[in-house]
């Protein structure tokens, strides 16, 4: 009988896949929802990746939002220097960078510490922790590269963009799903 994948290998796979999905979708958002890469002359994938991490403050180059499903879903390039619902948006960039950097490192440290205590059979709990870690690291990469997070998914109420959920990205989704899974988990007993 084959030995099951270790919790650390599982975490590494989930985090790497989550980070890749987050960063690729953010690159696609910059490519499709702004004129930044075109103006930078980035045509090949390596040129686009380089420009994606090099260029900053692209909102003036944003194109019209792309409607996915008219009543409630569109893609729109947004730069979020704060957290969900604009928290900390009014703080200085230096404070925000320090705060979010320390918060991310503390969360990552806690998740890694807690993962050591999780039982080998508690796969759902392991995946939930890995989702939260992947999301936190995805947004950390953005903040480190450009001092804001690239958001692009907008959900709004039935043709009312003024009644909408805060714009988000894949990293935010990973964190949200991970937290919901943690809340639904029956307990963190060793198994």
URJO-V875626 format. One line per field, one symbol per residue. psi: psi as a letter, one per 30 degrees, with the letter a starting at -180 (. if undefined). Layout:
# URJO-V875626
psi = ???
This chain:
# URJO-V875626
psi = kkklkleeeeeeeeeeeeeeeeeeeeeeeeefflgeeeefgjeleeeeeeeefeklifefgklkkkkejefgklkkkkjjfaakggkgeflkeeeeeeeeeeeeeeeeeeeeeeeefklffieeeeeeeeeeeeeeeeeeeeeeegglkjlfkkklkigiffilkkkaaeeeeeeeeeeeeeefkflhkk.
